[in-house]
Amino acid sequence: MKLTREEREMLVGSEGDAVAQAMDCLIQFGEAFGAEELADVTYCHYPAEMAIYAGSVEDAVEYAARGAKVRVPTTTSTLCCDLERPLSTGIPEPLAELQARVERAHDSMGILDTYTCTPQLLGYTPNFGSIIASVESSAIIYFNSVLGARTNRGGLFTRFTAVTGKYPLMGYLLDENRRGTHLFKVTIPPERLQSYDAWCALGFHIGSIVGSEVPVITGVPKPRHDWLIGFGAALATSGSVTLFHIPGVTPEANAVEDAFMGTQPRETNEVGVRELDTVYEKMNTIPRGAPIDFVTLGCPHYSLEQLRYVADMLRGKKVAEGVRFWVCTNRIIRRQAEALGYVRDIEGAGALVVADTCPVESHMRQSTCREYGLKTPNVEAMVTDSVKMARYCGDLIGCKTALVDTDACIRAAVSGRWE
């Protein structure tokens, strides 16, 4: 690999042992995939080192103690608890105390305490064409597809990029790997694609077909911003999609021909009402009319506008006894919502506005419940508007699930049943 003078000096230790090791790892990683040089990155979204994984927090604390500092603006992904109100979610106190140690480690490295899967909602919106490094599948696909920034799935290497400002020039950083591979012609009536859950279901179906390739989607109505976030998260849930194109919506392709860069699609698929309904049939495992004990919104983390909508819908209502209702967001948007009275209205109805985490990443996982002597499964029947939440909670928490629109989630929370 060709290195600049600055990079060679970093490799031999001019900026300390942690940076030298990070450079060595990045170089080996790049050479394994044929990268010829390193690229300068402008931003990182960093893995949060969650306490539900053995040794994760200890590793973060140890790494920070080596004196490593980030070189570029660096945000953090979700944790396993709400650090500002840790016991509000029912997390065991020892686990919350362990998780809190990671915040001090991040602070010492200069990492920003955002703890969210939607850093773009906080203003971290990299420029079109800029090279970044990110974790969190829903953030990665948003950065690539909606903003036209360039990132691979960073994983642990995001740590090394954050402290060096470098990443191997390969994968989705290169033009040739950003062309479309599969064409999806959507024939669903536009009125069926006017909700967050419907776009989630559409993304889940397409992701299950395309896998890790690049889908190009036509025939859809103009989506709202939050629908695009849910759509991308779903693509990355059933598949491992890192980039998609919707000609006329996403920035790299004004037309289908632009998306394929002069090549032909490897495969063309039609997506109709039946394919959409099949996703709901797969996710809806709660019998109609059955009692539910958990409702969750905010996967990926909700925006301020979405919190306003929930507050309006809940005002004057009460969540049914025995039902937990989480609305997940990041801590900064929660503070904005507090100032505007949205948190008061939501929590006054008996729901909980949760920051830093979500059920998928929380102590409610079956493995964590068994470790700490909690009820397993911690949730019996959950209702959500997110296919990502339904899929992962079904697998990790072991609960029955229902995928419905946001209004139906709120009705279920108030009635205590999935109608």
N, C-alpha and C positions, 0 to 999 in steps of 0.2 A: 504494500500500500504506500502511495506517495504521501508524505507528511510535510507540512510546512515547518519552518524553523520553530515557530511557537509550539506546534504540536510535538515536535521532537523534544523540546525542552520540558514540556509537561510530562512526557513519557519517562524522562530520566530523573524526575523528581524536583524540578525547579519550584513547583508549587505544593510540594508536600507529598507524603506517601499515599494519601487517599486519592488524590488527583492522578498520581502515577498509576496506581492500580486501576482506576477507572479508565484511563486511556488505554492501558494494556488490554483490558476486557473488551473495550469497543473496537480496538484494532483486530483482535482475534475474531470477534463476532463478524465484523465487516469482511475480513478475508475469507471466512467460511462461506460467505454468500457472494463472493466475487466483487465486492466493492473496491474501487480503485483509489478512493480518497474519502476524507471526512468532510462533512458539511457543517457550516455554522448554523446553530439553531437560535431562534429568537424567544422561545417560551417552552416551558415544560408543565405538564400536568402529572403529578407525582403519585406513586402508590402510597396509600395511607398507612400501611403496616398495622393491620388490625389485630387486636388482642385475641380474637377467636382462633387465630392460627398460632400454634405452639412456636415460641421463639421469635415471632415477628417483631414484637415491641422491643425485646432485648437486643435484637440485631440492629434496630433503628437507633437505640440509645448508644450502643457501642460504636456504630458508624459515626454518629454525631460527635462522640467523645474524641474521635481522631482528628477533629478540627476541620472537617470538610465544610465548605461553604458553597452555596449555589451561585452560578455566574450569570444566570438569566432569570427573569421573572418566573416563579414556580408556584403553582397552586397545588392543592392536595385533594385526593379523592376521598370517598366516604369511609367512616369508621364503623365500629360495632355499637357505639352508644352516642347519645346526645351529650357532648362534653359540658355544655352550659347547664343542662338540667338532667344529669345522668340517671337519677333514680326515678324520673318521671315515667320511663318506659318499662320499669320492672326489671332492669338488668341487675344481676347480683353485684353487690357493692365491691367485692374484691376484683371482679372483672372490670368494673368501671374505673377503679383505682389503677389497675394495670394499664388500661387504655390511655388514661390521662398522662402517663409518662411519655407517650409518643409526642404529645403536643410540645412539651419542653424541648425534646430533641429537635423537632422541626424548627422551633423558634431559634435555636442556637445555630442552625444551618442557614437561616434566612428564608426558609420556606413559609409561604403564606398559609394561615390557618383557615382555609376555605371549606374543606371537608365536604365536598359535593361532587355529584356526577354530572352537574350542568354548570361548569365554570363560565360558559359563554353567557349565562344569565347575569353574571357579575361584571360583565364588561371585558372579559378575557376573550377577545375576538381577533385572532391573528389575521394579518393582512392576506389577501388573495396571493397565492403562490409562495407564501413564506414557509420555511421549513421549521417544524416544531417536533416535540416528542411527547407522546401522551399515553397514559393508561386509561382504563374505563371505556368499554366498548361503545357505549352510547355517545361519549364525548369524542372519541376517535372518529366515528363515522360522521358525526356532525361537522367537526373541523374539516375533514376531507371533502364532504359532499356539499354542505350548505355554504361554507365559507370559502372553499377552494384552497385552504391551507394544505400542507403536506405532512403527513405523519404515518408511520407504521404502528403496529401494536407494540407499544414500548416495553411493557413488562418491567422486570427488574433493571433493564438497561436504561430506563428513564432516570434512575438514580445516578448512573454514571454520566449521562448526558447533562443532567442538571448541574453537576459540579465541574464539568469540563466545557460545556457549551458546544459540544460536538456530537455528531451521529454519523454512522457510515452512509454514504450516498448510494442508496439501494432501495429496492421495493417500491412503495408508493411515492417515494420522493422523485422518481424518474417518470418522464412523460409516457414512455411506452407501457408502463404498468398501470396507467390510469385510464386506458381505453376500455370501453364497454366490451363485455363478452357475451351476455345473454340479453335478448329483447323480450320484454313482457308487455303484451298488449292488454290493457285493462278494459273490460266491457261492462263493468259494474255501473248501474245507473248513478249519476252524480249525487242523488239524494241519499244513497246508501253510504256515501263517503263524506259525511258532514259531522263526524264526531271523532274524538281522540281514539276511542277504542277501535273504531272501524279502520283507521289508518294503522293502528297496531296490528290488527288481524291481517290486513293486507301485507304488511311487512313480514309478518311471521310466515305466511304462505310462500312468499317469494324467496325468503331466506332459506327455507327448507329445500328449495329446488336448486338455488344457485350456489349454495355452500360458501366457498371463500372467493368466488369470482365477483365480477363487477356487473350488476344488473342495470339495464336501461329501461325506464318505465314510461309508457305513453298511455294516453286515454284517461288520465285522472284530472279531476277539477283542481283549481288552484288551491293548495293547502295553506292552512294557517301555520304560523311559526311553531306552536306547540305540537301540532299534528306531525310536522316533519321530525321533531325530536322523538316522539313516540314511534314513528315509522322506522327511523334509523335504529333505535334501540331494539325493535322487534326483528329487523333484518339480522342484527348481530346476535340475536338470541337463538333463533332456529338454525342459523348458519353462522359463519364467521365473517360476514360481509364488513369490509372496511371502507368501501366507497360505492356510492350509487349515483346515477344521473337521472334526472327528470328534465328532459329538454324544455327550455323556456322557464324553468324554475331554479335549478341548480346552476352555478356560474360557469362551468366548463363546457357546456353544450347547449347552444341555442337551438340546435336541430339534432335529430337522431344521427345523421351522418357525422356531425361533430363528435358525438359521444363515442362512435366506433372508429374514429380517426382513419377513415378510408377502408376499413376491413368489414367483413360480413359477420353478423352474429353467429356464434357457434350453435345457438339453439334459440328458437322462438316459441314462446308460450302465451296462451290466452288465459286471462284470469277473470272469471265471472262470479256471479252471485253464489253459485254452488261452492266454489273454492273458498270464498269468504265464510260461508256458513259452516264449512267443515272445520275451520279453526275454532269457531265458537263451540261446536259440538265437542271438540277435543278438550277445550279448556273448562267447559261447564260440567263439573262432576257433582255439583250439589243438586239434589232433587228440588224441583220447583215447589215453593211453599215451605221448604225445610228451614229450621232455625239456623242462624249464623251467629258467630261470636267475634268476627273480626272484619273490619272494612279498612282498606288502605288506598290512599291516593298519593300520587307523587313519585312515580317511577317511570322515567327519571324525575329528579326533584322538580317540584312545581315552581312556576313563575309567580310573581306578585299578582298578575292578572288572574291566574288560576285560583290563587288564594282568595282574591276578591269574590270570584264567582261562588266558591264554596261558602264563604261567609254570608253572602246574600241568600243562598239556598238554605242555610241552616238557621238563619235568624228567626227566633221565635219557636224553634223546634227543640226536641230533646232526643239524644241518642238513647236507644232502648237499653234497659238494664241488662247487664251481662255481655254487652257488645263493646269491644275496644275499637276505636276509630282513630287511625293515624292519618294525618296529612303531612307528608314529608317535603321539606324544602332545605335550603341552606340557611345558615345563621344570619347572614346579612339581610336576606329577603324577609326572614322572620322578624327582624327588628323593624324593617320598613312596615311590615304588616301590623306589628304592634302599634306603631305610631299612627297608623290609619284606622285602627280599631278592628281590623279583620281577625286578629288573634283572639281578642275579647269575644267577638261574636261566635267564632268557631269553638273555642274552649268553654264558653258559656253554655253551649248546647251539649257539652259532654264529650266532645272530640279533643284531640291533642295535636298541636302543631309541633312536629318533631324536626329537629335539625341534625346535621352531621351524619345521619345514618338512615337506614330503612329496614323493613322486616327481613329482606333478603340477606343483609349484612349483619343482622343483629344477633343477640343472645338467644333468639328463638329457634335457631337451627337445632335440629335433633341432636347432633353430636355435642353441641355446647350444653343443651338442656341435660343430657345424660351426665356430662362432666360435673355440672353444678347442682345436680339433684332436682331439677325443675320438671314440671309436668311435660310429658312427651306423648303425642305432639302438643306443643304449647298452644296451638290453634287448631280447632276442629274444622271450621268452614269459613273461608275467607272470600269476600267480594271485592273486586278491583276493576279499574278501567284500563289496566296495563297488562298486556300479554306477557311482557317480561316478568312482571311481578307474579302473575298467575303460574307461569312455567316454573320459575325458580322456587317459589314458595311451596308449590306442590311437591317438588323434588326435595328441597332442603328442610322445610318445616314438616312436610308430610301431611298437609291439610288438604281437604277438598276445596275446590275453587270455582268461582263464577266470574266470567269476563262479561261486563256490561258497560253501558255508558255511565258518565259521571252522575247524572241525575238519578239513575237507578241505584248506584252505589249509595247515594245519600238517602234514598227512600229505604233501602235495606237497613242502613244504620239506624234509622228512626223506628222502623217496624220490628227489627230483630229477625226478619226473615227475607229470603230471596224470593220475591214474588215474580 
